[in-house]
């Protein structure tokens, strides 16, 4: 397998992440509502980091990270609108990095695309919300969060993975 093929795969994956990140973002409110109907969270649980993007978007992990970085960098305290804007930018950048990694892996190991991208999305959830964010002290581990938050967040990552794979396949066919 040539380095060129993996580099092309990474570029295609990064491009494919744009619609995947968008679809993930626009489906999260419906996924959150559905999950909260099945397993209603306590009011206090919706205040935890990463549990309520509809009601507390400034308390989602990317917004929390942006606020902490700004404060550590020069003492700037971000307001809610600034946190949400930063969160959106971080989400797309992180999505592009994840998409590039996925695209490179798909070029080298086509088996990672089995399941239409859903397993890759769930693996991304496990690596970030399941382990990385709790290890960094940004978000509580999934087993301490309300079940509804784990359901909608893992579901939105599966949506990201499926959309990433569909977009990657389409772009792979049309790009030189």
Buried (B, 14 or more C-beta within 10 A) or exposed (E): EEEEEBBBBBBBBBBBBBBBBBBBBEBBEEBBEEBBEEEEBEEEBBEBBBBBBEEBBBBBBBBBBBBEBBEEEEEEEBEEEBBBBBBBEBBBEBBBBBBBBBBBBBBBEEEBBEBBBBBBBBBBBBEBBBEEBBEEEBBBEBEEBBBBBBBBBBBBBBBBBBBBBBBBBEBBEEEE
